[in-house]
Amino acid sequence: MFKRFQTSNFLPSFSIALLLLVALSGCVASPKKGSSVEDRTREIQHDLDRLQEELDQRLSAMERLDGKYDYNNSLVANRHGLNRVIDAIVMIRTETVFESYRASERVVKAAAGIGIVFGPYVLTLNHVVTQSSIQILTPHGALDMPAKKLEEKAYIVFEDHRVLLKEVFRDPELDIALFQIPASNLKLVSLPCPVGNSDELYVGNFLYVVGNPFNSGINLREGIVSSLIGLEGVKELPGNRGDLFVISNGVLPGDSGGPVLVLRDGVPELVGLVQGTLGITRIGWAIKINPILTKLSRHVDIEEFCGVGYANSRY
């Protein structure tokens, strides 16, 4: 009566049974008033055809799994999981006390940025939580002037609460900073995805950037890996160009410290932190996760730090 419902031999039999149960459950239901056996047969056949199509799509996706980073997002199975990544991004407020040029006066300067929650820690970039100058108003506009720094503190700003962070370490050369979150009642979300391996990146890999462009709110954008080393001739690039990779069509001012995610068979992995951008061109760069992990390993247990697990076998 019905066309054959085809499956691959390796698909678990209980999955097939479940699909058939769903499709055939209508057979025992009371037929609609005025419907014929032929009408009901066509309805069941339509359901079976639909389930066969869905199964074929899933099997086709399974056949494309290769354990490498993806060049598109067609294999993303749970797009709702990306919302959880956004929830792991926190706002950081840095307050710096300077001695003004008048010596007897103190100037407090505040700056905002973002960081990533890893259990009891927040990882961000050093330049996000570092200020080195104050602004002086002149008849020709504002002028940035170097000043003696007296004190600098970083806070998490979360749901109208402000919590002082404890500095674990800073690395100005690589431009990363790690802070510990004191015990509190804040219901922070830790990064839910694995930490990946930036040595496995290829030009053209699809990626997501999570950031706070122009301080407009945390959001997620798409891009690609366009180079495996940092841009040439950019003065703002600290450290080694080999520790960086370039992102096209994804980065904007305000994204510094945000995560860069690539997909391995549809599963997002953290492979870097956004560091900078060429103005509003959306061409920017990120620090690779491997050199970051090397620095972190001197201060924390990497496996414990990563929490949900990590795909990087080097650590």
C-alpha positions as CSV (number, residue, x, y, z in Angstrom):
1,M,0.0,0.0,0.0
2,F,2.8,2.4,0.9
3,K,6.1,3.2,-0.7
4,R,9.1,1.7,1.0
5,F,10.5,3.8,3.8
6,Q,14.3,3.7,3.1
7,T,17.1,4.1,5.7
8,S,20.8,3.6,6.0
9,N,21.9,0.4,7.8
10,F,23.9,2.3,10.4
11,L,20.9,4.4,11.7
12,P,19.7,2.9,15.1
13,S,16.6,0.8,14.7
14,F,14.9,2.5,17.5
15,S,15.0,5.8,15.7
16,I,13.3,4.2,12.7
17,A,10.7,2.7,15.0
18,L,10.0,6.1,16.5
19,L,9.6,7.7,13.1
20,L,7.2,5.0,11.9
21,L,5.3,5.3,15.2
22,V,4.8,9.0,14.7
23,A,3.8,8.5,11.0
24,L,1.4,5.7,11.6
25,S,-0.1,6.9,14.8
26,G,-2.9,8.5,12.8
27,C,-4.0,5.1,11.5
28,V,-5.7,4.3,14.8
29,A,-7.3,7.7,15.2
30,S,-10.9,8.1,14.3
31,P,-11.2,9.1,10.6
32,K,-12.5,12.5,9.9
33,K,-16.2,12.7,9.0
34,G,-16.7,12.2,5.4
35,S,-13.1,11.0,4.7
36,S,-12.5,7.8,2.7
37,V,-9.9,5.1,3.2
38,E,-8.2,6.5,0.1
39,D,-8.0,10.0,1.6
40,R,-6.5,8.7,4.8
41,T,-4.0,6.6,2.9
42,R,-2.9,9.6,0.9
43,E,-2.4,11.6,4.2
44,I,-0.3,8.8,5.7
45,Q,1.8,8.5,2.6
46,H,2.3,12.3,2.6
47,D,3.6,12.0,6.2
48,L,5.9,9.2,5.3
49,D,7.3,11.1,2.4
50,R,7.9,14.1,4.6
51,L,9.7,12.0,7.2
52,Q,11.8,10.3,4.5
53,E,12.9,13.7,3.2
54,E,13.9,14.8,6.7
55,L,15.7,11.6,7.3
56,D,17.6,11.9,4.0
57,Q,18.6,15.4,4.9
58,R,20.0,14.3,8.3
59,L,21.9,11.4,6.7
60,S,23.3,13.7,4.1
61,A,24.5,16.0,6.8
62,M,26.1,13.1,8.7
63,E,28.0,12.0,5.6
64,R,29.5,15.5,5.4
65,L,31.0,15.4,8.9
66,D,34.8,15.4,8.6
67,G,36.1,16.6,12.0
68,K,37.4,19.9,10.5
69,Y,36.4,23.5,10.7
70,D,33.4,24.3,8.4
71,Y,33.2,26.7,5.5
72,N,29.5,27.5,6.1
73,N,26.9,27.1,8.9
74,S,24.7,24.5,7.1
75,L,25.5,21.9,9.8
76,V,24.5,24.0,12.8
77,A,22.0,21.8,14.6
78,N,21.1,24.0,17.5
79,R,21.1,27.7,16.7
80,H,19.5,28.4,20.1
81,G,22.8,27.4,21.6
82,L,24.4,30.6,20.2
83,N,22.2,32.6,22.5
84,R,23.9,31.0,25.4
85,V,27.2,32.2,24.1
86,I,25.9,35.8,24.1
87,D,24.8,35.3,27.7
88,A,28.4,34.5,28.6
89,I,29.6,38.0,27.6
90,V,29.7,40.6,30.4
91,M,30.2,44.3,30.5
92,I,33.4,45.5,32.2
93,R,33.8,49.0,33.6
94,T,37.3,50.3,34.2
95,E,37.9,53.3,36.5
96,T,41.4,54.9,36.5
97,V,42.6,57.6,38.8
98,F,45.2,59.9,37.3
99,E,47.2,62.7,38.7
100,S,46.4,65.7,36.6
101,Y,48.9,68.0,35.1
102,R,48.3,70.4,38.0
103,A,49.7,67.7,40.4
104,S,47.4,68.6,43.3
105,E,44.3,67.3,41.4
106,R,43.0,63.9,40.7
107,V,41.1,62.9,37.6
108,V,38.9,59.8,37.4
109,K,38.4,58.4,33.9
110,A,36.0,55.5,33.1
111,A,35.9,53.2,30.1
112,A,33.6,50.3,29.1
113,G,34.4,47.0,27.4
114,I,33.5,43.3,27.4
115,G,34.9,40.0,28.6
116,I,34.1,36.3,28.5
117,V,33.0,34.4,31.6
118,F,34.8,31.1,32.3
119,G,33.4,29.8,35.6
120,P,34.9,32.1,38.3
121,Y,37.1,34.0,35.8
122,V,36.6,36.8,33.2
123,L,39.0,36.8,30.2
124,T,39.4,40.0,28.2
125,L,42.1,42.1,26.5
126,N,44.6,44.2,28.3
127,H,43.8,47.3,26.3
128,V,40.1,46.9,27.2
129,V,40.9,47.4,30.9
130,T,43.9,49.8,30.6
131,Q,43.9,53.6,30.3
132,S,47.0,55.7,29.9
133,S,45.9,59.2,29.2
134,I,43.4,61.9,30.2
135,Q,41.6,64.3,28.0
136,I,42.2,68.0,28.3
137,L,39.7,70.4,26.7
138,T,41.4,73.1,24.6
139,P,40.0,75.8,22.3
140,H,40.8,73.4,19.5
141,G,39.0,70.5,21.0
142,A,39.8,67.6,23.3
143,L,43.5,66.6,23.6
144,D,44.7,63.3,25.0
145,M,47.7,63.8,27.3
146,P,49.8,61.3,29.2
147,A,49.3,61.3,32.9
148,K,50.6,59.6,36.0
149,K,48.3,56.7,36.9
150,L,47.5,56.3,40.6
151,E,45.0,53.5,40.6
152,E,43.0,51.4,38.2
153,K,40.1,49.0,39.0
154,A,37.9,46.8,36.8
155,Y,34.3,45.9,37.6
156,I,31.7,43.6,36.2
157,V,28.4,45.4,35.5
158,F,25.6,42.9,35.5
159,E,21.9,43.5,36.1
160,D,22.4,46.8,37.8
161,H,25.1,45.3,40.1
162,R,28.7,46.3,40.0
163,V,31.3,43.8,41.4
164,L,35.0,44.6,41.8
165,L,37.2,42.1,39.9
166,K,40.5,40.6,41.3
167,E,43.3,40.8,38.8
168,V,45.0,37.4,38.2
169,F,47.5,38.6,35.5
170,R,48.0,40.9,32.6
171,D,50.1,40.4,29.5
172,P,50.5,43.7,27.6
173,E,52.6,42.0,24.9
174,L,49.9,39.5,23.9
175,D,47.2,42.0,25.1
176,I,45.2,39.7,27.4
177,A,44.0,40.1,30.9
178,L,42.5,37.6,33.3
179,F,40.4,38.5,36.4
180,Q,38.8,36.4,39.1
181,I,35.1,37.1,40.0
182,P,34.6,37.3,43.8
183,A,31.9,35.1,45.3
184,S,28.6,36.8,44.7
185,N,24.9,36.1,44.0
186,L,25.3,37.1,40.4
187,K,23.9,34.4,38.1
188,L,26.6,34.6,35.5
189,V,26.7,32.2,32.5
190,S,30.0,30.5,31.7
191,L,31.0,30.1,28.0
192,P,29.0,27.0,26.9
193,C,31.1,25.9,23.9
194,P,34.4,24.1,23.7
195,V,37.7,25.9,23.4
196,G,39.1,25.0,19.9
197,N,42.5,24.8,18.3
198,S,43.6,27.9,16.3
199,D,46.3,25.9,14.6
200,E,43.6,24.1,12.6
201,L,42.1,27.2,11.1
202,Y,42.1,27.7,7.3
203,V,41.4,30.7,5.1
204,G,37.7,30.7,4.3
205,N,36.5,29.1,7.5
206,F,33.1,30.4,8.5
207,L,33.0,32.2,11.8
208,Y,30.8,34.1,14.3
209,V,31.9,37.3,16.1
210,V,30.2,38.2,19.4
211,G,30.8,41.8,20.4
212,N,29.4,45.2,21.5
213,P,29.7,47.4,18.3
214,F,29.7,51.1,19.1
215,N,28.5,50.2,22.6
216,S,25.1,49.4,21.1
217,G,24.6,46.0,22.9
218,I,25.9,42.5,22.7
219,N,25.2,40.8,19.4
220,L,26.4,38.1,17.0
221,R,27.6,38.6,13.4
222,E,29.0,36.4,10.6
223,G,32.3,36.5,8.9
224,I,35.2,34.4,7.5
225,V,38.8,33.8,8.2
226,S,40.6,35.8,5.5
227,S,44.3,35.5,6.7
228,L,46.1,33.3,9.2
229,I,48.5,36.1,10.2
230,G,48.0,39.7,11.3
231,L,47.6,42.6,8.9
232,E,50.8,44.2,7.7
233,G,51.7,47.8,8.4
234,V,49.1,48.3,11.1
235,K,50.7,50.2,14.0
236,E,48.0,49.2,16.5
237,L,49.0,45.5,16.3
238,P,50.9,44.5,19.4
239,G,53.1,41.5,19.7
240,N,53.7,38.9,17.0
241,R,51.7,38.9,13.8
242,G,51.7,35.1,13.9
243,D,49.6,35.2,17.0
244,L,46.8,36.9,15.1
245,F,44.4,36.1,12.3
246,V,42.3,38.4,10.1
247,I,38.5,38.4,9.9
248,S,36.5,39.8,7.0
249,N,33.0,41.2,7.2
250,G,32.5,40.8,11.0
251,V,34.4,43.2,13.3
252,L,33.4,46.7,14.4
253,P,34.7,49.2,17.0
254,G,33.6,48.0,20.5
255,D,34.1,44.3,19.7
256,S,37.5,44.0,21.5
257,G,37.6,41.2,23.9
258,G,34.7,39.4,22.4
259,P,34.9,35.7,21.3
260,V,35.5,34.5,17.8
261,L,33.7,31.1,17.1
262,V,34.2,28.7,14.3
263,L,32.2,25.6,13.6
264,R,33.5,22.1,13.7
265,D,30.8,19.9,12.1
266,G,28.3,22.4,13.1
267,V,29.4,22.8,16.7
268,P,30.9,26.2,17.7
269,E,34.3,26.4,19.2
270,L,36.3,29.3,20.6
271,V,39.3,30.0,18.5
272,G,40.2,33.6,19.4
273,L,39.4,37.0,20.9
274,V,38.7,40.1,18.8
275,Q,41.4,42.6,19.1
276,G,40.9,45.4,16.6
277,T,39.4,46.6,13.3
278,L,40.3,49.0,10.5
279,G,37.8,51.7,11.4
280,I,34.3,50.8,10.1
281,T,35.5,48.6,7.3
282,R,34.5,45.5,9.2
283,I,37.9,44.0,8.4
284,G,39.6,43.3,11.7
285,W,41.7,40.8,13.5
286,A,41.7,38.5,16.5
287,I,44.3,36.9,18.9
288,K,44.5,33.2,18.3
289,I,43.4,31.0,21.2
290,N,46.5,28.8,21.3
291,P,49.0,31.5,22.4
292,I,46.3,32.7,24.9
293,L,46.1,29.2,26.4
294,T,49.9,29.1,26.6
295,K,49.9,32.2,28.8
296,L,46.9,31.1,30.8
297,S,48.5,27.7,31.6
298,R,51.0,29.5,33.7
299,H,48.3,30.8,36.0
300,V,45.3,28.4,35.9
301,D,44.6,24.8,35.3
302,I,43.5,24.8,31.6
303,E,41.1,21.9,31.8
304,E,39.4,23.4,34.8
305,F,39.4,26.8,33.2
306,C,37.7,25.7,30.0
307,G,35.0,24.0,32.0
308,V,32.8,22.4,29.3
309,G,35.8,20.7,27.7
310,Y,38.1,21.7,25.0
311,A,39.0,20.4,21.6
312,N,42.6,21.5,21.8
313,S,44.7,18.5,22.4
314,R,47.9,20.6,22.8
315,Y,47.0,21.5,26.4
